[in-house]
Amino acid sequence: METHYTKIFTGSFIIAQLIQSRLEDIGIEPILKDDFKTGLRAVLVTDYPRLIEIYVHNDELEKAVPVVENVKAEMQI
């Protein structure tokens, strides 16, 4: 299956929100995917960090990757 989107980040909800904001500031509308499934674990949700994936259209990849790298450097991850 061919896709026109590329995953540029997988990580915490907080960092994903920051990346999303920065991408939107430069006119990129990312797609965020949260694979967290409630009900699969018998423990509190707060016991597991939510991992978010961010995808951008391939045409915007060149502009988006430096944004992600800058945020990761700021957060030292």
Secondary structure as UniProt FT lines:
FT   STRAND          5..12
FT   HELIX           13..25
FT   TURN            26..27
FT   STRAND          31..34
FT   TURN            38..39
FT   HELIX           45..47
FT   STRAND          51..57
FT   HELIX           58..60
FT   HELIX           61..75
//
